[in-house]
Amino acid sequence: MKKTLILFAHPALEKSRMNRALLEGVSGLNGVTINDLYEKYPDYHIDIEREKALMKEHSHIVWQHPLYWYSTPALMKEWFDRVLQYGWAYGKNGKALAGKIVKSVITTGGSKEAYQSNGHNNYTMETFLRPLEQTARLCGMTYEEPMIFYGALHKDETELSAALERYRNWLLND
Ligand SMILES: Cc1cc2nc3c(=O)[nH]c(=O)nc-3n(C[C@H](O)[C@H](O)[C@H](O)COP(=O)(O)O)c2cc1C
């Protein structure tokens, strides 16, 4: 059975609209574990063994976060730096994560049009996400097509519901 671990990073959840709605909407789903990194590690001291054990227990991993400076919030980067260790996640004998599926679920302030070669941000999200894609690949994981929610600050209730539906469907079905 598909078991999904959502690694969630938002440093100001109390101010969040979209990520909070998405997270609340998928919490309690069968086979889904939420790992809220800023709640668990407000001091950035990540329990590496706990994180490794959680990763081992799940077949699918979601990296869910708002886009911050074309990348992840800082604690998620810290998570990569500390948890994905040589000899465990990659390198000689580093096969612990091989075969798992990873998917980014990301909200952006910018519109879809802004993420084009002729747009405000000059590059597509696919380009900005190359480091995450290659991180997954180096660890032997498959980086699935990301779920990007553009223009998160301007979504109305109908759009929020549709976004949540897409997310829930992926968690429950694919
Ligand atoms: C520190 C910071 C950096 C941000 N950087 C970007 C960015 O690079 N590109 C972008 O489209 N939006 C950027 N934003 C906007 C956020 O992505 C947006 O506020 C968020 O996705 C909304 O989701 P939320 O309601 O869950 O907070 C940034 C916001 C903050 C606070």
Ligand as a Chemical Component Dictionary entry (heavy atoms), coordinates in Angstrom:
data_LIG
# 
_chem_comp.id                   LIG 
_chem_comp.type                 NON-POLYMER 
_chem_comp.pdbx_formal_charge   0 
_chem_comp.three_letter_code    LIG 
# 
loop_
_chem_comp_atom.comp_id 
_chem_comp_atom.atom_id 
_chem_comp_atom.alt_atom_id 
_chem_comp_atom.type_symbol 
_chem_comp_atom.charge 
_chem_comp_atom.model_Cartn_x 
_chem_comp_atom.model_Cartn_y 
_chem_comp_atom.model_Cartn_z 
_chem_comp_atom.pdbx_ordinal 
LIG C1  C1  C 0 10.806 35.074 2.358  1  
LIG C2  C2  C 0 9.860  34.902 1.207  2  
LIG C3  C3  C 0 10.370 34.607 -0.040 3  
LIG C4  C4  C 0 9.514  34.426 -1.132 4  
LIG N1  N1  N 0 10.046 34.118 -2.355 5  
LIG C5  C5  C 0 9.222  33.891 -3.420 6  
LIG C6  C6  C 0 9.762  33.545 -4.689 7  
LIG O1  O1  O 0 10.967 33.398 -4.885 8  
LIG N2  N2  N 0 8.890  33.354 -5.712 9  
LIG C7  C7  C 0 7.531  33.461 -5.565 10 
LIG O2  O2  O 0 6.793  33.256 -6.538 11 
LIG N3  N3  N 0 6.997  33.779 -4.349 12 
LIG C8  C8  C 0 7.810  33.996 -3.279 13 
LIG N4  N4  N 0 7.281  34.303 -2.051 14 
LIG C9  C9  C 0 5.816  34.276 -1.889 15 
LIG C10 C10 C 0 5.375  32.941 -1.263 16 
LIG O3  O3  O 0 5.738  31.850 -2.078 17 
LIG C11 C11 C 0 3.873  32.942 -1.007 18 
LIG O4  O4  O 0 3.627  33.955 -0.050 19 
LIG C12 C12 C 0 3.378  31.621 -0.506 20 
LIG O5  O5  O 0 3.532  30.615 -1.491 21 
LIG C13 C13 C 0 1.913  31.691 -0.105 22 
LIG O6  O6  O 0 1.554  30.499 0.566  23 
LIG P1  P1  P 0 1.020  30.550 2.074  24 
LIG O7  O7  O 0 -0.339 31.196 2.035  25 
LIG O8  O8  O 0 0.923  29.117 2.514  26 
LIG O9  O9  O 0 2.012  31.311 2.893  27 
LIG C14 C14 C 0 8.115  34.523 -0.951 28 
LIG C15 C15 C 0 7.606  34.850 0.312  29 
LIG C16 C16 C 0 8.462  35.041 1.376  30 
LIG C17 C17 C 0 7.885  35.384 2.732  31 
# 
loop_
_chem_comp_bond.comp_id 
_chem_comp_bond.atom_id_1 
_chem_comp_bond.atom_id_2 
_chem_comp_bond.value_order 
_chem_comp_bond.pdbx_ordinal 
LIG C1  C2  SING 1  
LIG C2  C3  SING 2  
LIG C2  C16 DOUB 3  
LIG C3  C4  DOUB 4  
LIG C4  N1  SING 5  
LIG C4  C14 SING 6  
LIG N1  C5  DOUB 7  
LIG C5  C6  SING 8  
LIG C5  C8  SING 9  
LIG C6  O1  DOUB 10 
LIG C6  N2  SING 11 
LIG N2  C7  SING 12 
LIG C7  O2  DOUB 13 
LIG C7  N3  SING 14 
LIG N3  C8  DOUB 15 
LIG C8  N4  SING 16 
LIG N4  C9  SING 17 
LIG N4  C14 SING 18 
LIG C9  C10 SING 19 
LIG C10 O3  SING 20 
LIG C10 C11 SING 21 
LIG C11 O4  SING 22 
LIG C11 C12 SING 23 
LIG C12 O5  SING 24 
LIG C12 C13 SING 25 
LIG C13 O6  SING 26 
LIG O6  P1  SING 27 
LIG P1  O7  DOUB 28 
LIG P1  O8  SING 29 
LIG P1  O9  SING 30 
LIG C14 C15 DOUB 31 
LIG C15 C16 SING 32 
LIG C16 C17 SING 33 
# 
